[in-house]
Amino acid sequence: MASSHNKDEKIIYVGDSRVPQKNHESVPRDYMAYPGKSEVFIPNFLLKEWMVASVFMVGFLVLILVDPAPLGEIADPTNAQFIPMPDWYFLFLYQMLKYPYLANKFVVFGTIVIPTIAFGALTLAPFLDTGKERRFYKRPISTGLMLLSIAAIIFLTNVSWMHYEEELEAKGLKPEKHATGGGKKKEEKMGVMAKDHPGFAVFKKATCVSCHGADMKGMSAAGIPALLGVGDKLDQAAIMNIIKNGSENKKMSAQYDSNINNGITPDEMNQLAEWLSKQKKTP
């Protein structure tokens, strides 16, 4: 284009009109004419996937906030019979570590190498499987690996849980009671009663405290019941009978003679039984 200082001058264009005009606007290529393709992967298709994933994640977080996952019993380092168990979605990895070729000196292989390969394969799947076919039955390698992974996870999870139940049965234990919201509220309403009673001092120096704990909550994982609220179930005579003869289910042996040998008098044992009978729910 040429021009001068004359305001009335008309604009005169010079140059070759055959030079194509450059358009810097980003216009996605139309793939509708190509079979098996409909739009650009980046950013069109990927953006839609991100939006769907975001909606799913928000719904998942709302579900977690509305209905929190139940928690197990509080960890007790003094309980030698406790059987550790991970969350259900880690059971298959937990079971893998029980096999000799993935444990002990091979534990790094089971905890780092195999998970890294598995999750790395998922990350690289779009780049490794670049075929145009989208029907799963015409993609035997990808479909086979997916079905094999799902079957392995289901199998290992099931075996891990079955083994856990067998261990519980062998030790005569009960599964952990999930501390849900209702359970927590019920526990908060129960506390140690009549702390000014002389039987409370006897309880702290008797053999009872070694199993049932100073908080009287017991160890449910080891089959030791809590003594909170025991007065609602048993009277003084029934409690004394258990102390002298043990429980009917044989889980608690007689404790009377051992406490007498430790210097606790019969009167103090009666005070202990009387105090335990006063352990009732807080109104």
Residue frames as qw, qx, qy, qz and C-alpha x, y, z in Angstrom:
[[0.000, 0.890, 0.455, 0.000, 0.00, 0.00, 0.00],
 [0.429, 0.121, 0.009, 0.895, 1.39, 3.47, -0.96],
 [0.123, -0.886, -0.447, 0.016, 0.17, 6.84, 0.35],
 [0.363, 0.380, -0.096, 0.845, 1.22, 10.49, 0.68],
 [0.109, -0.239, -0.504, 0.823, 0.40, 13.45, 2.97],
 [0.319, -0.097, -0.312, -0.890, -2.56, 14.45, 0.85],
 [0.393, 0.079, 0.721, -0.565, -5.75, 13.76, 2.84],
 [0.701, 0.408, 0.069, -0.581, -7.87, 13.51, -0.32],
 [0.260, 0.449, -0.809, -0.275, -5.64, 10.89, -1.79],
 [0.921, -0.052, -0.097, -0.374, -7.25, 7.57, -2.43],
 [0.611, -0.461, 0.643, 0.023, -5.65, 4.45, -0.98],
 [0.677, 0.532, -0.440, -0.255, -3.75, 2.64, -3.65],
 [0.849, -0.312, 0.426, -0.019, -2.87, -1.02, -3.08],
 [0.454, 0.659, -0.580, -0.153, 0.24, -2.40, -4.68],
 [0.362, -0.365, 0.847, -0.134, 1.60, -5.91, -4.66],
 [0.300, 0.067, -0.877, -0.369, 0.66, -9.36, -5.82],
 [0.672, -0.184, 0.126, -0.706, -2.95, -10.34, -5.11],
 [0.825, 0.081, -0.540, -0.142, -2.01, -13.96, -5.46],
 [0.181, 0.285, -0.756, 0.561, -0.35, -13.93, -2.01],
 [0.512, -0.482, -0.693, -0.161, -2.75, -15.86, 0.27],
 [0.311, -0.680, 0.173, -0.641, -4.14, -14.04, 3.23],
 [0.363, 0.101, -0.835, 0.401, -2.92, -15.46, 6.57],
 [0.616, -0.554, -0.193, -0.525, -5.53, -16.34, 9.15],
 [0.168, 0.371, -0.758, 0.509, -4.17, -16.71, 12.68],
 [0.693, -0.254, 0.225, -0.636, -7.46, -17.93, 14.16],
 [0.110, -0.211, 0.969, -0.066, -7.34, -21.49, 15.52],
 [0.753, 0.112, -0.086, -0.643, -10.09, -23.33, 13.66],
 [0.585, -0.213, 0.779, -0.073, -10.31, -27.02, 14.55],
 [0.187, 0.220, -0.785, -0.548, -10.10, -29.31, 11.58],
 [0.774, 0.061, 0.118, -0.619, -13.37, -30.94, 10.52],
 [0.097, -0.282, 0.952, 0.074, -13.04, -34.69, 10.84],
 [0.690, 0.221, 0.416, -0.550, -16.64, -35.55, 10.03],
 [0.726, 0.516, -0.305, -0.337, -15.64, -36.83, 6.59],
 [0.269, 0.454, -0.842, 0.115, -13.13, -39.29, 8.07],
 [0.815, -0.284, -0.436, -0.256, -14.46, -42.66, 9.30],
 [0.762, -0.279, -0.456, 0.366, -13.89, -43.31, 13.00],
 [0.353, -0.119, -0.231, 0.899, -13.04, -39.68, 13.79],
 [0.035, -0.817, -0.559, -0.141, -15.30, -36.83, 14.76],
 [0.114, -0.984, 0.027, -0.138, -13.20, -34.11, 16.39],
 [0.384, 0.631, -0.525, 0.423, -9.71, -33.05, 17.41],
 [0.730, -0.307, -0.552, 0.260, -8.38, -34.95, 20.43],
 [0.414, -0.468, -0.251, 0.739, -6.60, -31.89, 21.88],
 [0.094, -0.130, 0.665, -0.729, -8.25, -29.74, 23.08],
 [0.589, -0.155, -0.250, -0.753, -11.84, -30.62, 22.09],
 [0.802, -0.171, -0.554, -0.145, -12.16, -34.28, 23.11],
 [0.511, 0.009, -0.616, 0.600, -9.78, -33.99, 26.08],
 [0.160, -0.203, 0.245, -0.935, -11.69, -31.00, 27.45],
 [0.726, -0.239, -0.281, -0.581, -14.95, -32.98, 27.38],
 [0.763, -0.093, -0.610, 0.191, -13.28, -35.85, 29.23],
 [0.265, 0.109, -0.495, 0.820, -12.00, -33.45, 31.89],
 [0.421, -0.249, 0.028, -0.872, -15.45, -31.97, 32.34],
 [0.826, -0.210, -0.427, -0.301, -17.02, -35.42, 32.83],
 [0.655, -0.009, -0.593, 0.468, -14.25, -36.39, 35.26],
 [0.019, 0.223, -0.345, 0.912, -14.77, -33.17, 37.23],
 [0.644, -0.283, -0.131, -0.699, -18.51, -33.81, 37.59],
 [0.850, -0.136, -0.510, 0.002, -17.82, -37.38, 38.74],
 [0.478, 0.112, -0.542, 0.682, -15.21, -36.20, 41.25],
 [0.254, -0.289, 0.204, -0.900, -17.55, -33.59, 42.74],
 [0.798, -0.249, -0.257, -0.485, -20.29, -36.21, 43.12],
 [0.783, -0.016, -0.559, 0.273, -17.81, -38.62, 44.72],
 [0.227, 0.201, -0.466, 0.831, -16.63, -35.98, 47.22],
 [0.511, -0.308, 0.028, -0.802, -20.24, -35.13, 48.11],
 [0.868, -0.176, -0.423, -0.192, -20.91, -38.82, 48.77],
 [0.601, 0.080, -0.571, 0.553, -17.86, -39.00, 51.06],
 [0.052, -0.245, 0.335, -0.909, -19.01, -35.96, 53.04],
 [0.675, -0.256, -0.126, -0.681, -22.59, -37.20, 53.37],
 [0.964, -0.229, -0.013, -0.136, -21.72, -40.80, 54.30],
 [0.013, -0.764, 0.643, -0.054, -18.14, -41.04, 55.67],
 [0.716, 0.190, -0.672, -0.011, -16.34, -44.35, 55.41],
 [0.789, -0.594, -0.046, -0.150, -16.59, -46.38, 58.65],
 [0.146, 0.695, -0.643, 0.285, -13.48, -46.61, 60.79],
 [0.765, -0.091, -0.631, 0.093, -12.21, -49.67, 62.58],
 [0.676, -0.683, -0.223, 0.163, -11.31, -50.05, 66.21],
 [0.051, -0.938, 0.335, -0.076, -8.65, -47.77, 67.70],
 [0.710, 0.386, -0.547, 0.220, -5.20, -49.32, 67.31],
 [0.697, -0.667, 0.202, -0.169, -3.99, -51.03, 70.48],
 [0.400, 0.627, -0.660, 0.104, -0.24, -51.85, 70.57],
 [0.349, -0.359, 0.778, -0.379, -0.77, -54.08, 73.61],
 [0.856, 0.188, 0.299, -0.378, -3.07, -56.42, 71.68],
 [0.227, -0.428, 0.805, 0.344, -0.86, -59.19, 70.30],
 [0.462, 0.296, 0.835, 0.046, -3.80, -60.90, 68.60],
 [0.355, 0.732, 0.094, -0.575, -4.71, -57.94, 66.43],
 [0.633, 0.226, 0.604, 0.429, -4.80, -58.82, 62.72],
 [0.029, 0.538, -0.125, -0.833, -3.95, -55.78, 60.57],
 [0.475, 0.498, 0.686, 0.235, -6.10, -55.25, 57.49],
 [0.111, -0.123, 0.219, 0.962, -5.92, -52.46, 54.90],
 [0.508, 0.393, 0.174, -0.747, -8.92, -50.78, 53.32],
 [0.794, 0.280, 0.530, -0.106, -10.85, -52.96, 50.89],
 [0.616, 0.782, -0.052, -0.078, -9.47, -51.28, 47.78],
 [0.105, 0.741, -0.662, 0.050, -5.91, -52.27, 48.83],
 [0.838, -0.226, 0.453, -0.204, -6.74, -55.89, 49.67],
 [0.905, 0.419, 0.007, 0.072, -5.43, -57.22, 46.36],
 [0.351, 0.735, -0.457, 0.358, -2.05, -55.54, 46.89],
 [0.499, -0.557, 0.537, -0.390, -2.03, -56.75, 50.51],
 [0.952, 0.014, 0.280, -0.122, -2.63, -60.32, 49.33],
 [0.720, 0.627, -0.245, 0.172, 0.17, -60.06, 46.76],
 [0.032, 0.733, -0.565, 0.379, 2.66, -59.28, 49.51],
 [0.783, -0.348, 0.430, -0.283, 1.81, -62.58, 51.23],
 [0.947, 0.315, -0.026, 0.051, 3.31, -64.63, 48.42],
 [0.743, -0.463, 0.191, 0.444, 6.99, -65.59, 48.91],
 [0.593, 0.243, 0.339, 0.689, 8.14, -64.25, 45.54],
 [0.052, 0.750, 0.204, 0.627, 6.74, -60.79, 46.35],
 [0.566, -0.813, -0.027, -0.135, 7.64, -60.57, 50.05],
 [0.788, -0.455, 0.131, 0.394, 10.76, -60.55, 52.24],
 [0.410, -0.402, 0.363, 0.734, 13.74, -59.75, 50.02],
 [0.199, 0.316, 0.657, 0.655, 11.43, -59.31, 47.00],
 [0.002, -0.709, -0.579, 0.402, 9.14, -56.83, 48.77],
 [0.006, -0.535, 0.191, 0.823, 10.40, -53.91, 46.64],
 [0.023, -0.019, -0.803, -0.595, 9.33, -55.83, 43.55],
 [0.099, -0.528, -0.843, -0.043, 5.82, -56.32, 44.99],
 [0.123, -0.757, -0.417, 0.488, 5.33, -52.82, 46.37],
 [0.002, -0.707, 0.189, 0.681, 7.02, -50.65, 43.74],
 [0.104, -0.237, 0.756, 0.601, 7.90, -52.49, 40.53],
 [0.108, 0.387, 0.892, 0.207, 4.58, -54.24, 39.79],
 [0.092, 0.797, 0.477, -0.360, 2.31, -51.26, 40.74],
 [0.040, -0.647, 0.275, 0.710, 4.54, -48.93, 38.71],
 [0.104, -0.047, 0.830, 0.546, 4.31, -51.19, 35.66],
 [0.110, 0.553, 0.826, -0.007, 0.53, -51.56, 36.06],
 [0.062, 0.852, 0.306, -0.420, -0.27, -47.87, 36.46],
 [0.132, -0.531, 0.458, 0.701, 2.39, -46.91, 33.92],
 [0.193, 0.178, 0.862, 0.433, 0.70, -49.15, 31.37],
 [0.116, 0.762, 0.620, -0.148, -2.59, -47.34, 31.98],
 [0.056, -0.800, 0.050, 0.595, -0.88, -44.01, 31.41],
 [0.084, -0.424, 0.653, 0.622, 0.79, -45.16, 28.21],
 [0.499, 0.341, 0.796, -0.034, -2.24, -47.06, 26.87],
 [0.451, 0.814, 0.205, -0.302, -3.37, -44.25, 24.49],
 [0.145, 0.789, -0.507, -0.314, 0.12, -44.12, 22.99],
 [0.296, -0.259, 0.910, 0.132, 0.68, -47.90, 22.80],
 [0.377, 0.430, 0.820, 0.043, -2.72, -48.75, 21.35],
 [0.083, 0.451, -0.149, -0.876, -3.00, -46.35, 18.41],
 [0.151, 0.237, 0.871, 0.402, -5.31, -48.45, 16.26],
 [0.282, -0.113, -0.199, -0.932, -8.41, -46.87, 14.73],
 [0.525, -0.322, -0.744, -0.259, -10.68, -49.70, 15.87],
 [0.261, -0.384, 0.397, -0.792, -12.82, -48.84, 18.91],
 [0.864, -0.211, -0.195, -0.413, -14.87, -52.04, 19.28],
 [0.462, -0.621, 0.605, -0.188, -13.47, -54.00, 22.20],
 [0.898, 0.019, 0.438, -0.036, -13.90, -57.43, 20.60],
 [0.752, 0.612, 0.000, 0.246, -11.65, -56.34, 17.74],
 [0.087, 0.792, -0.480, 0.368, -8.89, -55.22, 20.10],
 [0.899, -0.204, -0.388, 0.002, -7.85, -58.58, 21.59],
 [0.572, 0.160, -0.464, 0.657, -4.62, -57.46, 23.27],
 [0.118, -0.341, 0.252, -0.898, -6.06, -54.43, 25.07],
 [0.740, -0.319, -0.152, -0.572, -9.29, -56.21, 25.98],
 [0.859, -0.068, -0.488, 0.138, -7.43, -59.30, 27.18],
 [0.390, 0.193, -0.484, 0.759, -5.11, -57.30, 29.43],
 [0.355, -0.355, 0.129, -0.855, -8.04, -55.37, 30.88],
 [0.852, -0.258, -0.254, -0.379, -10.05, -58.52, 31.64],
 [0.765, 0.043, -0.522, 0.375, -6.98, -60.22, 33.10],
 [0.141, 0.292, -0.412, 0.852, -6.33, -57.26, 35.41],
 [0.577, -0.336, 0.024, -0.744, -9.94, -57.13, 36.60],
 [0.901, -0.148, -0.386, -0.131, -10.00, -60.89, 37.23],
 [0.601, 0.150, -0.537, 0.572, -6.72, -60.72, 39.16],
 [0.118, -0.339, 0.319, -0.877, -7.96, -57.87, 41.37],
 [0.755, -0.286, -0.099, -0.582, -11.24, -59.65, 42.15],
 [0.879, -0.030, -0.467, 0.093, -9.48, -62.96, 42.85],
 [0.453, 0.205, -0.517, 0.696, -6.79, -61.46, 45.12],
 [0.317, -0.364, 0.209, -0.851, -9.35, -59.36, 47.02],
 [0.850, -0.241, -0.209, -0.420, -11.58, -62.37, 47.63],
 [0.812, 0.039, -0.499, 0.301, -8.67, -64.59, 48.73],
 [0.201, 0.336, -0.443, 0.807, -7.39, -61.89, 51.08],
 [0.530, -0.352, 0.140, -0.759, -10.77, -61.52, 52.80],
 [0.917, -0.133, -0.323, -0.193, -11.27, -65.29, 53.07],
 [0.649, 0.171, -0.533, 0.515, -7.83, -65.63, 54.65],
 [0.100, -0.376, 0.349, -0.852, -8.70, -62.88, 57.13],
 [0.762, -0.294, -0.037, -0.576, -11.89, -64.69, 58.16],
 [0.889, 0.003, -0.444, 0.111, -9.95, -67.93, 58.59],
 [0.375, 0.283, -0.519, 0.714, -7.47, -66.16, 60.89],
 [0.412, -0.370, 0.212, -0.805, -10.31, -64.72, 62.95],
 [0.895, -0.188, -0.206, -0.349, -11.93, -68.13, 63.29],
 [0.769, 0.146, -0.522, 0.339, -8.62, -69.79, 64.22],
 [0.227, 0.210, -0.495, 0.812, -8.02, -67.25, 67.01],
 [0.212, -0.578, -0.767, 0.180, -11.65, -67.16, 68.12],
 [0.091, -0.295, -0.109, 0.945, -11.95, -63.45, 67.40],
 [0.341, 0.740, 0.562, -0.143, -14.80, -61.38, 66.09],
 [0.437, 0.508, 0.261, 0.695, -14.52, -58.95, 63.16],
 [0.192, -0.124, -0.244, 0.942, -13.91, -55.35, 64.10],
 [0.101, 0.774, 0.606, -0.153, -17.01, -53.32, 64.81],
 [0.329, 0.471, 0.221, 0.788, -17.08, -50.30, 62.58],
 [0.191, -0.472, -0.418, 0.752, -17.11, -47.11, 64.60],
 [0.114, 0.573, 0.526, 0.618, -19.88, -45.41, 62.64],
 [0.107, -0.450, 0.088, -0.882, -21.54, -42.19, 63.72],
 [0.726, -0.480, -0.220, -0.441, -24.20, -44.00, 65.75],
 [0.851, -0.173, -0.390, 0.306, -21.59, -46.11, 67.53],
 [0.367, 0.264, -0.293, 0.842, -19.59, -43.07, 68.51],
 [0.368, -0.493, 0.007, -0.788, -22.60, -41.33, 69.99],
 [0.855, -0.380, -0.304, -0.183, -23.51, -44.44, 71.97],
 [0.751, -0.015, -0.381, 0.539, -19.99, -44.73, 73.33],
 [0.131, 0.408, -0.195, 0.882, -19.88, -41.07, 74.35],
 [0.584, -0.529, -0.108, -0.606, -22.96, -41.56, 76.53],
 [0.918, -0.333, -0.210, 0.055, -21.20, -44.26, 78.55],
 [0.222, 0.705, -0.490, 0.462, -18.43, -43.47, 81.01],
 [0.477, -0.026, -0.765, 0.432, -16.88, -44.70, 84.24],
 [0.471, -0.688, -0.247, -0.494, -19.40, -44.25, 87.06],
 [0.726, -0.682, -0.029, -0.080, -18.95, -43.72, 90.82],
 [0.618, 0.505, -0.405, 0.447, -15.25, -42.88, 90.76],
 [0.217, -0.606, 0.465, -0.608, -15.43, -41.95, 94.46],
 [0.935, -0.244, -0.020, -0.256, -16.47, -45.51, 95.34],
 [0.450, -0.628, 0.631, 0.065, -13.69, -47.58, 97.02],
 [0.850, 0.183, 0.488, 0.077, -14.20, -50.28, 94.42],
 [0.531, 0.843, -0.077, 0.041, -12.72, -47.96, 91.77],
 [0.124, -0.789, 0.598, -0.059, -9.37, -47.98, 93.58],
 [0.718, -0.171, 0.675, -0.029, -9.54, -51.78, 93.80],
 [0.780, 0.576, 0.244, -0.019, -10.22, -51.99, 90.05],
 [0.318, 0.891, -0.321, 0.032, -7.09, -49.98, 89.26],
 [0.158, -0.621, 0.762, -0.098, -4.82, -52.37, 91.17],
 [0.798, 0.033, 0.571, -0.190, -6.64, -55.63, 90.33],
 [0.415, -0.082, 0.755, 0.502, -5.97, -57.82, 87.31],
 [0.422, 0.708, 0.554, -0.121, -9.12, -56.43, 85.62],
 [0.125, 0.894, -0.091, -0.420, -7.39, -53.31, 84.39],
 [0.314, -0.421, 0.707, 0.475, -4.72, -55.25, 82.44],
 [0.289, 0.264, 0.850, 0.352, -7.37, -56.65, 80.06],
 [0.120, 0.793, 0.597, 0.023, -10.35, -54.30, 80.19],
 [0.356, 0.456, 0.057, 0.814, -8.19, -51.17, 80.34],
 [0.154, -0.239, -0.452, 0.845, -8.32, -48.16, 82.62],
 [0.331, 0.081, -0.147, -0.929, -11.09, -46.69, 80.45],
 [0.523, 0.133, 0.759, -0.364, -13.02, -50.00, 80.75],
 [0.595, 0.509, -0.195, -0.591, -13.51, -50.15, 76.98],
 [0.861, -0.029, 0.507, 0.017, -11.91, -53.58, 76.63],
 [0.005, -0.464, 0.676, 0.572, -10.43, -54.91, 73.39],
 [0.792, 0.316, 0.235, -0.466, -13.15, -56.09, 71.04],
 [0.592, 0.572, -0.533, -0.196, -10.62, -57.35, 68.47],
 [0.182, 0.322, -0.896, 0.246, -9.26, -59.76, 71.10],
 [0.549, -0.366, -0.710, -0.245, -12.73, -60.73, 72.34],
 [0.300, -0.248, -0.599, 0.699, -12.41, -58.80, 75.62],
 [0.058, -0.766, -0.550, -0.328, -15.70, -56.97, 76.22],
 [0.035, 0.480, -0.195, 0.855, -16.06, -53.47, 77.62],
 [0.282, -0.358, -0.776, 0.436, -17.19, -53.06, 81.22],
 [0.160, 0.039, 0.051, -0.985, -18.94, -49.76, 80.52],
 [0.648, -0.051, -0.151, -0.745, -22.62, -50.31, 81.29],
 [0.380, 0.069, -0.922, 0.035, -22.02, -53.80, 82.72],
 [0.154, 0.101, 0.693, -0.697, -24.33, -52.92, 85.64],
 [0.603, 0.203, -0.075, -0.768, -27.27, -52.86, 83.21],
 [0.720, 0.187, -0.609, -0.276, -26.69, -56.54, 82.45],
 [0.677, -0.086, -0.679, 0.272, -25.31, -58.05, 85.65],
 [0.493, -0.822, -0.015, -0.284, -25.90, -57.45, 89.35],
 [0.178, -0.753, 0.599, -0.207, -23.28, -57.67, 92.09],
 [0.783, -0.204, 0.573, -0.129, -23.80, -61.39, 92.71],
 [0.859, 0.481, 0.166, 0.052, -23.50, -62.27, 89.01],
 [0.330, 0.846, -0.370, 0.194, -20.33, -60.21, 88.67],
 [0.417, -0.608, 0.644, -0.204, -18.79, -61.88, 91.72],
 [0.901, 0.068, 0.419, -0.083, -19.68, -65.28, 90.28],
 [0.725, 0.667, -0.083, 0.150, -17.77, -64.46, 87.08],
 [0.009, 0.819, -0.517, 0.247, -14.78, -63.21, 89.10],
 [0.602, -0.413, 0.652, -0.207, -14.70, -66.46, 91.08],
 [0.762, 0.110, 0.638, -0.003, -15.61, -69.01, 88.39],
 [0.197, -0.170, 0.614, 0.746, -14.97, -67.30, 85.06],
 [0.506, 0.296, -0.081, -0.806, -17.43, -66.52, 82.27],
 [0.818, 0.184, 0.483, -0.252, -19.74, -69.08, 80.70],
 [0.742, 0.660, -0.097, -0.067, -18.12, -68.73, 77.29],
 [0.889, -0.225, 0.088, 0.388, -14.72, -69.58, 78.86],
 [0.483, 0.698, -0.017, 0.529, -13.16, -66.41, 77.44],
 [0.132, -0.727, 0.379, -0.557, -12.53, -65.06, 80.92],
 [0.641, -0.060, -0.723, 0.250, -10.94, -67.33, 83.52],
 [0.563, -0.747, -0.345, 0.072, -11.46, -67.06, 87.27],
 [0.328, 0.639, -0.226, 0.657, -9.66, -64.03, 88.69],
 [0.595, -0.753, -0.049, -0.278, -10.57, -64.23, 92.38],
 [0.884, -0.364, 0.011, 0.292, -7.67, -66.35, 93.68],
 [0.643, 0.322, 0.029, 0.695, -5.02, -64.53, 91.65],
 [0.059, -0.757, -0.002, -0.650, -6.16, -61.18, 93.05],
 [0.741, -0.663, -0.007, -0.109, -6.21, -62.55, 96.61],
 [0.871, -0.102, 0.023, 0.480, -2.65, -63.80, 96.10],
 [0.410, 0.510, 0.041, 0.755, -1.71, -60.29, 94.94],
 [0.230, -0.081, -0.479, 0.843, -2.77, -58.84, 98.29],
 [0.385, -0.262, -0.197, -0.863, -6.37, -57.81, 97.60],
 [0.228, -0.007, 0.815, -0.533, -8.66, -58.77, 100.48],
 [0.052, 0.416, 0.891, 0.172, -12.04, -60.52, 100.11],
 [0.042, 0.749, 0.440, -0.494, -13.78, -57.34, 101.31],
 [0.021, 0.562, -0.328, -0.759, -12.07, -55.36, 98.57],
 [0.047, 0.054, 0.873, 0.483, -13.20, -57.94, 96.01],
 [0.053, 0.637, 0.756, -0.140, -16.76, -57.45, 97.20],
 [0.013, 0.741, 0.083, -0.666, -16.30, -53.69, 96.86],
 [0.057, -0.290, 0.651, 0.700, -15.03, -54.26, 93.32],
 [0.042, 0.347, 0.898, 0.267, -18.09, -56.32, 92.40],
 [0.015, 0.748, 0.539, -0.386, -20.38, -53.72, 93.99],
 [0.027, -0.634, 0.187, 0.750, -18.68, -50.91, 92.08],
 [0.057, -0.070, 0.790, 0.607, -18.92, -52.78, 88.77],
 [0.064, 0.545, 0.836, 0.017, -22.65, -53.27, 89.33],
 [0.021, 0.785, 0.270, -0.556, -22.97, -49.47, 89.46],
 [0.151, -0.297, 0.528, 0.781, -21.52, -49.09, 85.96],
 [0.401, 0.608, 0.681, -0.072, -24.64, -48.10, 84.04],
 [0.357, 0.522, 0.385, 0.673, -25.43, -45.89, 81.12],
 [0.111, -0.197, -0.225, 0.948, -25.26, -42.19, 81.79],
 [0.245, 0.686, 0.661, -0.183, -28.84, -40.84, 81.75]]
